[in-house]
Amino acid sequence: MTTTASPTPSFSFADALRAIKAFAGAAVSVVVLGEYADKRRA
């Protein structure tokens, strides 16, 4: 059984940028919602 790697990457720069934006958005929302929850408990 032989496997060959494709010469081109399977994802583009736009896909990587979209993933980074999604991760950053999720991280910001967690921080904001976390601070909001802490203030409500206090």
N, CA, C, O and CB atoms as a CASP TS submission, in Angstrom:
PFRMAT TS
TARGET T0000
AUTHOR 0000-0000-0000
METHOD Language model
MODEL 1
PARENT N/A
ATOM      1  N   MET     1       0.846  -1.186   0.000  1.00  0.00           N
ATOM      2  CA  MET     1       0.000   0.000   0.000  1.00  0.00           C
ATOM      3  C   MET     1       0.887   1.244   0.000  1.00  0.00           C
ATOM      4  O   MET     1       1.722   1.434   0.884  1.00  0.00           O
ATOM      5  CB  MET     1      -0.960   0.001   1.226  1.00  0.00           C
ATOM      6  N   THR     2       0.687   2.067  -0.996  1.00  0.00           N
ATOM      7  CA  THR     2       1.466   3.297  -1.068  1.00  0.00           C
ATOM      8  C   THR     2       0.538   4.494  -0.975  1.00  0.00           C
ATOM      9  O   THR     2      -0.554   4.500  -1.543  1.00  0.00           O
ATOM     10  CB  THR     2       2.294   3.352  -2.367  1.00  0.00           C
ATOM     11  N   THR     3       0.988   5.497  -0.257  1.00  0.00           N
ATOM     12  CA  THR     3       0.207   6.727  -0.144  1.00  0.00           C
ATOM     13  C   THR     3       1.031   7.862  -0.717  1.00  0.00           C
ATOM     14  O   THR     3       2.238   7.956  -0.496  1.00  0.00           O
ATOM     15  CB  THR     3      -0.196   7.019   1.336  1.00  0.00           C
ATOM     16  N   THR     4       0.358   8.711  -1.447  1.00  0.00           N
ATOM     17  CA  THR     4       1.051   9.865  -2.017  1.00  0.00           C
ATOM     18  C   THR     4       0.443  11.129  -1.460  1.00  0.00           C
ATOM     19  O   THR     4      -0.778  11.264  -1.379  1.00  0.00           O
ATOM     20  CB  THR     4       0.980   9.859  -3.560  1.00  0.00           C
ATOM     21  N   ALA     5       1.287  12.038  -1.084  1.00  0.00           N
ATOM     22  CA  ALA     5       0.819  13.319  -0.565  1.00  0.00           C
ATOM     23  C   ALA     5       0.523  14.245  -1.734  1.00  0.00           C
ATOM     24  O   ALA     5       1.257  14.267  -2.722  1.00  0.00           O
ATOM     25  CB  ALA     5       1.867  13.955   0.394  1.00  0.00           C
ATOM     26  N   SER     6      -0.537  14.993  -1.618  1.00  0.00           N
ATOM     27  CA  SER     6      -0.862  15.924  -2.693  1.00  0.00           C
ATOM     28  C   SER     6       0.139  17.085  -2.667  1.00  0.00           C
ATOM     29  O   SER     6       0.547  17.530  -1.595  1.00  0.00           O
ATOM     30  CB  SER     6      -2.329  16.448  -2.555  1.00  0.00           C
ATOM     31  N   PRO     7       0.522  17.559  -3.817  1.00  0.00           N
ATOM     32  CA  PRO     7       1.521  18.633  -3.867  1.00  0.00           C
ATOM     33  C   PRO     7       0.989  19.972  -3.371  1.00  0.00           C
ATOM     34  O   PRO     7       1.770  20.847  -2.996  1.00  0.00           O
ATOM     35  CB  PRO     7       2.027  18.792  -5.276  1.00  0.00           C
ATOM     36  N   THR     8      -0.333  20.142  -3.365  1.00  0.00           N
ATOM     37  CA  THR     8      -0.906  21.402  -2.892  1.00  0.00           C
ATOM     38  C   THR     8      -1.545  21.200  -1.532  1.00  0.00           C
ATOM     39  O   THR     8      -2.068  20.121  -1.251  1.00  0.00           O
ATOM     40  CB  THR     8      -1.941  21.950  -3.896  1.00  0.00           C
ATOM     41  N   PRO     9      -1.512  22.205  -0.692  1.00  0.00           N
ATOM     42  CA  PRO     9      -2.156  22.065   0.627  1.00  0.00           C
ATOM     43  C   PRO     9      -3.658  21.893   0.470  1.00  0.00           C
ATOM     44  O   PRO     9      -4.246  22.386  -0.493  1.00  0.00           O
ATOM     45  CB  PRO     9      -1.855  23.292   1.518  1.00  0.00           C
ATOM     46  N   SER    10      -4.282  21.195   1.415  1.00  0.00           N
ATOM     47  CA  SER    10      -5.701  20.902   1.299  1.00  0.00           C
ATOM     48  C   SER    10      -6.560  22.079   1.751  1.00  0.00           C
ATOM     49  O   SER    10      -7.778  22.050   1.579  1.00  0.00           O
ATOM     50  CB  SER    10      -6.046  19.668   2.108  1.00  0.00           C
ATOM     51  N   PHE    11      -5.958  23.094   2.317  1.00  0.00           N
ATOM     52  CA  PHE    11      -6.723  24.276   2.725  1.00  0.00           C
ATOM     53  C   PHE    11      -6.029  25.528   2.221  1.00  0.00           C
ATOM     54  O   PHE    11      -4.811  25.553   2.046  1.00  0.00           O
ATOM     55  CB  PHE    11      -6.888  24.329   4.266  1.00  0.00           C
ATOM     56  N   SER    12      -6.800  26.538   1.998  1.00  0.00           N
ATOM     57  CA  SER    12      -6.244  27.779   1.479  1.00  0.00           C
ATOM     58  C   SER    12      -6.014  28.787   2.602  1.00  0.00           C
ATOM     59  O   SER    12      -6.397  28.560   3.750  1.00  0.00           O
ATOM     60  CB  SER    12      -7.169  28.371   0.418  1.00  0.00           C
ATOM     61  N   PHE    13      -5.400  29.873   2.257  1.00  0.00           N
ATOM     62  CA  PHE    13      -5.142  30.931   3.232  1.00  0.00           C
ATOM     63  C   PHE    13      -6.450  31.496   3.763  1.00  0.00           C
ATOM     64  O   PHE    13      -6.546  31.843   4.940  1.00  0.00           O
ATOM     65  CB  PHE    13      -4.294  32.051   2.607  1.00  0.00           C
ATOM     66  N   ALA    14      -7.459  31.589   2.902  1.00  0.00           N
ATOM     67  CA  ALA    14      -8.766  32.107   3.334  1.00  0.00           C
ATOM     68  C   ALA    14      -9.392  31.192   4.379  1.00  0.00           C
ATOM     69  O   ALA    14     -10.005  31.671   5.333  1.00  0.00           O
ATOM     70  CB  ALA    14      -9.715  32.258   2.128  1.00  0.00           C
ATOM     71  N   ASP    15      -9.243  29.872   4.207  1.00  0.00           N
ATOM     72  CA  ASP    15      -9.777  28.933   5.194  1.00  0.00           C
ATOM     73  C   ASP    15      -9.075  29.096   6.534  1.00  0.00           C
ATOM     74  O   ASP    15      -9.716  29.065   7.584  1.00  0.00           O
ATOM     75  CB  ASP    15      -9.634  27.491   4.696  1.00  0.00           C
ATOM     76  N   ALA    16      -7.775  29.267   6.499  1.00  0.00           N
ATOM     77  CA  ALA    16      -7.018  29.456   7.738  1.00  0.00           C
ATOM     78  C   ALA    16      -7.436  30.757   8.413  1.00  0.00           C
ATOM     79  O   ALA    16      -7.585  30.800   9.634  1.00  0.00           O
ATOM     80  CB  ALA    16      -5.499  29.460   7.456  1.00  0.00           C
ATOM     81  N   LEU    17      -7.625  31.816   7.632  1.00  0.00           N
ATOM     82  CA  LEU    17      -8.033  33.097   8.190  1.00  0.00           C
ATOM     83  C   LEU    17      -9.428  32.990   8.806  1.00  0.00           C
ATOM     84  O   LEU    17      -9.688  33.569   9.861  1.00  0.00           O
ATOM     85  CB  LEU    17      -8.004  34.190   7.107  1.00  0.00           C
ATOM     86  N   ARG    18     -10.319  32.255   8.152  1.00  0.00           N
ATOM     87  CA  ARG    18     -11.674  32.072   8.683  1.00  0.00           C
ATOM     88  C   ARG    18     -11.627  31.311  10.002  1.00  0.00           C
ATOM     89  O   ARG    18     -12.365  31.634  10.933  1.00  0.00           O
ATOM     90  CB  ARG    18     -12.564  31.323   7.665  1.00  0.00           C
ATOM     91  N   ALA    19     -10.773  30.314  10.085  1.00  0.00           N
ATOM     92  CA  ALA    19     -10.651  29.540  11.321  1.00  0.00           C
ATOM     93  C   ALA    19     -10.103  30.413  12.455  1.00  0.00           C
ATOM     94  O   ALA    19     -10.568  30.319  13.591  1.00  0.00           O
ATOM     95  CB  ALA    19      -9.739  28.314  11.102  1.00  0.00           C
ATOM     96  N   ILE    20      -9.132  31.246  12.151  1.00  0.00           N
ATOM     97  CA  ILE    20      -8.566  32.140  13.166  1.00  0.00           C
ATOM     98  C   ILE    20      -9.620  33.128  13.651  1.00  0.00           C
ATOM     99  O   ILE    20      -9.721  33.400  14.848  1.00  0.00           O
ATOM    100  CB  ILE    20      -7.342  32.896  12.605  1.00  0.00           C
ATOM    101  N   LYS    21     -10.411  33.668  12.711  1.00  0.00           N
ATOM    102  CA  LYS    21     -11.467  34.611  13.098  1.00  0.00           C
ATOM    103  C   LYS    21     -12.500  33.935  13.984  1.00  0.00           C
ATOM    104  O   LYS    21     -12.964  34.523  14.961  1.00  0.00           O
ATOM    105  CB  LYS    21     -12.147  35.200  11.854  1.00  0.00           C
ATOM    106  N   ALA    22     -12.861  32.705  13.649  1.00  0.00           N
ATOM    107  CA  ALA    22     -13.858  31.986  14.450  1.00  0.00           C
ATOM    108  C   ALA    22     -13.318  31.716  15.850  1.00  0.00           C
ATOM    109  O   ALA    22     -14.032  31.893  16.837  1.00  0.00           O
ATOM    110  CB  ALA    22     -14.255  30.657  13.765  1.00  0.00           C
ATOM    111  N   PHE    23     -12.063  31.290  15.939  1.00  0.00           N
ATOM    112  CA  PHE    23     -11.456  31.015  17.238  1.00  0.00           C
ATOM    113  C   PHE    23     -11.350  32.285  18.067  1.00  0.00           C
ATOM    114  O   PHE    23     -11.645  32.273  19.263  1.00  0.00           O
ATOM    115  CB  PHE    23     -10.075  30.386  17.062  1.00  0.00           C
ATOM    116  N   ALA    24     -10.930  33.382  17.440  1.00  0.00           N
ATOM    117  CA  ALA    24     -10.807  34.649  18.163  1.00  0.00           C
ATOM    118  C   ALA    24     -12.170  35.132  18.642  1.00  0.00           C
ATOM    119  O   ALA    24     -12.297  35.622  19.764  1.00  0.00           O
ATOM    120  CB  ALA    24     -10.151  35.715  17.274  1.00  0.00           C
ATOM    121  N   GLY    25     -13.175  34.997  17.808  1.00  0.00           N
ATOM    122  CA  GLY    25     -14.514  35.407  18.199  1.00  0.00           C
ATOM    123  C   GLY    25     -15.026  34.599  19.372  1.00  0.00           C
ATOM    124  O   GLY    25     -15.639  35.143  20.290  1.00  0.00           O
ATOM    125  N   ALA    26     -14.776  33.304  19.343  1.00  0.00           N
ATOM    126  CA  ALA    26     -15.207  32.446  20.452  1.00  0.00           C
ATOM    127  C   ALA    26     -14.460  32.821  21.734  1.00  0.00           C
ATOM    128  O   ALA    26     -15.065  32.879  22.805  1.00  0.00           O
ATOM    129  CB  ALA    26     -14.972  30.951  20.109  1.00  0.00           C
ATOM    130  N   ALA    27     -13.175  33.071  21.637  1.00  0.00           N
ATOM    131  CA  ALA    27     -12.389  33.425  22.811  1.00  0.00           C
ATOM    132  C   ALA    27     -12.867  34.750  23.402  1.00  0.00           C
ATOM    133  O   ALA    27     -12.976  34.872  24.622  1.00  0.00           O
ATOM    134  CB  ALA    27     -10.898  33.507  22.454  1.00  0.00           C
ATOM    135  N   VAL    28     -13.149  35.728  22.570  1.00  0.00           N
ATOM    136  CA  VAL    28     -13.627  37.021  23.058  1.00  0.00           C
ATOM    137  C   VAL    28     -14.977  36.864  23.728  1.00  0.00           C
ATOM    138  O   VAL    28     -15.217  37.453  24.782  1.00  0.00           O
ATOM    139  CB  VAL    28     -13.717  38.036  21.912  1.00  0.00           C
ATOM    140  N   SER    29     -15.867  36.076  23.129  1.00  0.00           N
ATOM    141  CA  SER    29     -17.191  35.907  23.734  1.00  0.00           C
ATOM    142  C   SER    29     -17.090  35.195  25.080  1.00  0.00           C
ATOM    143  O   SER    29     -17.839  35.517  26.002  1.00  0.00           O
ATOM    144  CB  SER    29     -18.117  35.121  22.789  1.00  0.00           C
ATOM    145  N   VAL    30     -16.190  34.247  25.206  1.00  0.00           N
ATOM    146  CA  VAL    30     -16.013  33.556  26.483  1.00  0.00           C
ATOM    147  C   VAL    30     -15.516  34.541  27.540  1.00  0.00           C
ATOM    148  O   VAL    30     -15.988  34.522  28.677  1.00  0.00           O
ATOM    149  CB  VAL    30     -15.022  32.372  26.336  1.00  0.00           C
ATOM    150  N   VAL    31     -14.583  35.386  27.175  1.00  0.00           N
ATOM    151  CA  VAL    31     -14.056  36.375  28.121  1.00  0.00           C
ATOM    152  C   VAL    31     -15.147  37.360  28.521  1.00  0.00           C
ATOM    153  O   VAL    31     -15.316  37.649  29.706  1.00  0.00           O
ATOM    154  CB  VAL    31     -12.855  37.129  27.513  1.00  0.00           C
ATOM    155  N   VAL    32     -15.882  37.873  27.552  1.00  0.00           N
ATOM    156  CA  VAL    32     -16.926  38.858  27.844  1.00  0.00           C
ATOM    157  C   VAL    32     -18.034  38.224  28.675  1.00  0.00           C
ATOM    158  O   VAL    32     -18.460  38.798  29.677  1.00  0.00           O
ATOM    159  CB  VAL    32     -17.505  39.442  26.537  1.00  0.00           C
ATOM    160  N   LEU    33     -18.505  37.050  28.273  1.00  0.00           N
ATOM    161  CA  LEU    33     -19.566  36.389  29.020  1.00  0.00           C
ATOM    162  C   LEU    33     -19.081  35.969  30.401  1.00  0.00           C
ATOM    163  O   LEU    33     -19.857  35.992  31.357  1.00  0.00           O
ATOM    164  CB  LEU    33     -20.084  35.176  28.251  1.00  0.00           C
ATOM    165  N   GLY    34     -17.828  35.591  30.524  1.00  0.00           N
ATOM    166  CA  GLY    34     -17.269  35.225  31.818  1.00  0.00           C
ATOM    167  C   GLY    34     -17.243  36.413  32.765  1.00  0.00           C
ATOM    168  O   GLY    34     -17.590  36.286  33.940  1.00  0.00           O
ATOM    169  N   GLU    35     -16.831  37.569  32.252  1.00  0.00           N
ATOM    170  CA  GLU    35     -16.818  38.771  33.091  1.00  0.00           C
ATOM    171  C   GLU    35     -18.242  39.171  33.460  1.00  0.00           C
ATOM    172  O   GLU    35     -18.490  39.604  34.585  1.00  0.00           O
ATOM    173  CB  GLU    35     -16.105  39.937  32.368  1.00  0.00           C
ATOM    174  N   TYR    36     -19.165  39.031  32.538  1.00  0.00           N
ATOM    175  CA  TYR    36     -20.558  39.374  32.802  1.00  0.00           C
ATOM    176  C   TYR    36     -21.141  38.460  33.882  1.00  0.00           C
ATOM    177  O   TYR    36     -21.865  38.920  34.766  1.00  0.00           O
ATOM    178  CB  TYR    36     -21.391  39.275  31.508  1.00  0.00           C
ATOM    179  N   ALA    37     -20.826  37.179  33.809  1.00  0.00           N
ATOM    180  CA  ALA    37     -21.321  36.226  34.806  1.00  0.00           C
ATOM    181  C   ALA    37     -20.715  36.528  36.175  1.00  0.00           C
ATOM    182  O   ALA    37     -21.402  36.423  37.191  1.00  0.00           O
ATOM    183  CB  ALA    37     -20.994  34.776  34.384  1.00  0.00           C
ATOM    184  N   ASP    38     -19.437  36.901  36.210  1.00  0.00           N
ATOM    185  CA  ASP    38     -18.800  37.227  37.485  1.00  0.00           C
ATOM    186  C   ASP    38     -19.452  38.452  38.120  1.00  0.00           C
ATOM    187  O   ASP    38     -19.637  38.484  39.336  1.00  0.00           O
ATOM    188  CB  ASP    38     -17.296  37.470  37.288  1.00  0.00           C
ATOM    189  N   LYS    39     -19.802  39.451  37.328  1.00  0.00           N
ATOM    190  CA  LYS    39     -20.419  40.672  37.873  1.00  0.00           C
ATOM    191  C   LYS    39     -21.822  40.382  38.369  1.00  0.00           C
ATOM    192  O   LYS    39     -22.262  40.996  39.341  1.00  0.00           O
ATOM    193  CB  LYS    39     -20.455  41.789  36.813  1.00  0.00           C
ATOM    194  N   ARG    40     -22.535  39.472  37.736  1.00  0.00           N
ATOM    195  CA  ARG    40     -23.891  39.145  38.165  1.00  0.00           C
ATOM    196  C   ARG    40     -23.861  38.401  39.500  1.00  0.00           C
ATOM    197  O   ARG    40     -24.764  38.560  40.322  1.00  0.00           O
ATOM    198  CB  ARG    40     -24.609  38.299  37.094  1.00  0.00           C
ATOM    199  N   ARG    41     -22.820  37.587  39.717  1.00  0.00           N
ATOM    200  CA  ARG    41     -22.726  36.829  40.966  1.00  0.00           C
ATOM    201  C   ARG    41     -22.326  37.710  42.138  1.00  0.00           C
ATOM    202  O   ARG    41     -22.689  37.439  43.283  1.00  0.00           O
ATOM    203  CB  ARG    41     -21.730  35.696  40.817  1.00  0.00           C
ATOM    204  N   ALA    42     -21.584  38.756  41.848  1.00  0.00           N
ATOM    205  CA  ALA    42     -21.076  39.622  42.934  1.00  0.00           C
ATOM    206  C   ALA    42     -22.174  40.458  43.567  1.00  0.00           C
ATOM    207  O   ALA    42     -21.908  41.231  44.487  1.00  0.00           O
ATOM    208  CB  ALA    42     -19.985  40.543  42.407  1.00  0.00           C
TER
END
